Amino acid sequence: NPEFKKVLLNVKNSVEGGSTFADALRKHPKVFDTLYVNLIAAGEIGGILDTILNRLSQFMEKSEKLKGKIKSAMTYPTAVICISFVIVTGLLLFVVPIFQGMFESFGKALPAPTQIVVNLSNFMKKAWWLIILGIGATIFALKKIYTTKKGRYVMDKIFLRIPVMGDLIRKTAVARFTRTLGTMISSGVPILEGLDIVAKTSGNVIIEEAIMRARKSLSEGKTLAEPLIETKVFPGMVTQMIAVGEQTGALDTMLTKIADFYEEEVDAAVD
């Protein structure tokens, strides 16, 4: 990739100029995100850069696999909905009018369901532009709402409550949260800094708020598990395992186990 080649040459020049590897990467935020740079910095400080790079590659491969699973899960229902919409529109605009003439020749009142379909067909023929305008306005309005803080909060809350899809979103978020935080803690990144980064990359405002509450609790000398239990966003098993991890001093190991389990759950849900 020519662009990536330029980035790597810039990184090389920065390191040769006396910059640390992490600082050299930090100059390219579109390529190397905050999580990546912070883990590299921890590896440099701890003298375990090779180990960190291996962990990062494994982490990114798992993350990409998870994203791929979600995309494949969304492709089929999206395609079915789009094709169904096109077929129904075609039937109402071109097929129903042919039958309408035949029905009228009978000279009798049509059954209610048939009359509704005929009326819908007539409406679509006369006001097709209004329907297109309405769909466009709805999409535009939803996008505008999602850009506001309150609107995104409400929308993200709705997403988590959607049957089947909401459960998949929650499981994906749990897998991403535990995998990312576990990788950061085991790599020597301070837990408060790790929680801050994980919250920003959660992709859902409700989950981000829950993680930030946990961070605040931890900074006040309390446990990580308690505020996560109170938010009721994370499943009971997750919070219990985090509590055990804190008590035994093996939080990073426990987070990795949770991530492994929930990635399998996501795979099963997608299938």
N, C-alpha and C positions, 0 to 999 in steps of 0.2 A: 504494500500500500504506500504510494508516494507521499501522502500526507503524514502517515505514521513514521515514515523514514525521516522526514524533516523534524518531527517532534523528537525522535530518538537522537538525532544529530545535535539538536539544541540542548537536550539533557546531557549528552556527552560533553559538549562545550562548557556547560555550566559546572559540571563536576570537575573538569580540568581546570576551570577558573577558581576552584576552591570552595564551591558550594557543596552542601551535603546532597546525597542522592534524593532524599525526601524533599528538600527545598527546590531542587531542580525539577522534580515531578510536579510540585505545587504550582509551577508557572504555567501548567497546561491542564486547567481544571476540567476542560471538556473531554479530555482523554483519561486522566487519572483523577477519580473523585476523592472526596475527603476521607472516606473509609480507607481507600488504597494508600493514600499518602500517610495517614496516621499509623497504619500498620508498618509501612516501610520505615518510618521514623522510629518506631518502637524496636524494630529489628536492628537498626543501626546503633541505637543507644545500648541495647542488650547484647550486641555482638552476635546475633543469631539471624542475620539477614537471609541466609540461604534457607533456613527453616521457615521463616516468614513468607518468603517468595513461594515456597512449596505449598504452604497453607493457603496463600492467596489464590494460587492457580486452582487448587482443589475447591475452594470456596466459590470462585467465579464459575467454574465448570458446573458445580451443583446448582448455582443460581440460574445459569443459562438453561440448564435442563428443566428447571422448575418453570421458567418463563415459557419455554417451548411447550411444556405440558398444558399450561393455561391457555396459550394461543390455540393449540390444537383442540382444546375443549370448547373454545368459543367459536371456532370456524364452522363446525357442523350446524349448531342451532341457528347461527347467523345466516348461513346459506339457505337453510330450510325456510326461515321466516321471509327472506328476500324473495325466494322463488314462489312461495305461497302468495305473497302480496302481488307479484306480477301476474300470476295465474288468475287470482280472484278479480283483479282489475280488468284483465282481458275478458273474463266471463261476463262481468257486469257491463262492459262497454260494447262488446261485439256479439256475444252469444244470447244473453237475456233479451235484447231488443227483438231478435228473430222469433223467439218463443212468445214474446208479448203480443205480436200481431196475431199469432195462432190462438192465444188465450182469448183475445178480444172477439175473435170470430165466433166463439162459443156463445156469446151474449149473456153469460152468467157472471155473478160476482166471484172473484177469485178468493181462495182460502187466505187467511191472514198472513201466514208465513210467505206465500207466493207473492202477495201484494206488497209486502215489505221489501222483498228482493227487487221487484219491478220498480218500486218507488226509489230505491237506492240506485238502481241503474239509471233512471231518469235524472236523478240529482247529479250523479257523476258525469253524465253527458253534458249537462248544462253548466255545472260549476266545477269542472275538473281543475281549472286554474286556481279556484278558491281552496281546494284540498291541498294542492301543491304548496300554495302560499302558507296555509295553516301548518303543514308539516315543517316547512322551512322556518317559520316563526317560532314553532315549539322547540326545534333544535337550537336555534339562536338564543331563545330565552333560557333554556336549560344550561347552555354554555355560559351565559352571562351570570346566572345564579351561582354556578359552580365556581366562578372567579371571586365571589364575595366570601368572606370568612364564615358568616352565618349560613349562607346558602350551601357551602361545601360541607359544613358540619351536618346540616339536615340531610343532604344527599348521601353522605358517607354512612350516616346512621341507617338510612333506608337500605343502602346496598348490603349492609350486614344483616338485615332482617329479611331479605329476599329468600324465599324457600330454595333450597339446593345451592343456588349461586352464592348466597350469603354465607353459608357454611363453608363453601370452597374458598371464599375470600378470607374468612377468619383463619382457616387452616393454613393457607398460604402465608398470611401475615405472621402467624405463630412460628412457622418453619423459618421464615426469613429473619424474624426477630431473634430467635434462639441461635440460629446458625451464625448470624453476624456478631451478636454479642459474645457468644462462646469463642469464636475465632479471635475477637479483639482481646478478651480477657486472657486467653491462653498465650497470646502474643505479647503480653505485657502492657497493653494500653490501659490506663486507669479506668475503672468501671464507670465513674461519673461522665468522663469524656466519651466513653463507649456508648452509654445510654443516650447521650445528646445526639450523637451521630446516627444511632439506630432509629431514634424517634423521627428524625428528619427524612430518613429513607424508607419509612414504613409504608407510605403511599395511601394512608387513610387517617383522616384527622382524629377520629375517635380513638384509634389505636395509638396515634402519636401523643394524644392527651394523656392516655393511660400510662404510657412509658415515662412521660415528663413528670407525672405525679409520683411515680416510683423513684425517679431520679431525685426529686425534692425530698422524699421520705428518707432516702439513703444519705443525702447530704446533711440531714438533721440527726443522723446517727441511728436511724431506725432500720428495719429490714427492707429488702427489695420485694419480698413476697406479699407482705400485708397490703400495701396499696394496690397491687395487681389483683388481689382477691376482692377488694372493695369495689373496683371498677366493673367487675363482672364481664369484662371484655374477653379475658383469657379463660379457657376451660379449667375446671377444678384440678384435673390431673397435672396440668402445666404448672400452676401455682404451687401445688403440693410438692412437686419434684424440685422446683426452684427453692422452696423452703428447706427441703432436705439437703440440697446442694450447698446452701448458705451455712446450715448447721454443721455439715461435715467438712466444710472448706474445700469442696470439690465442685464449685458452681460451674466452671467452664466445661468439665466432663459431663455434668448433668444436662447442661444446655445443649451440648452436642448430641446426647442421647435423645432428648426431646425433639431436636431438629430431624434426626434420622427417622424417628417414629412418625412425625407429622408430614415429612416428605413422602413417606409411604402412604399415609392417609390421603394426601393430595393426589397421588398416582391412582389410588383406588376410586376416589371421588370423580376424577377426570374420566377414568374408564367407564 
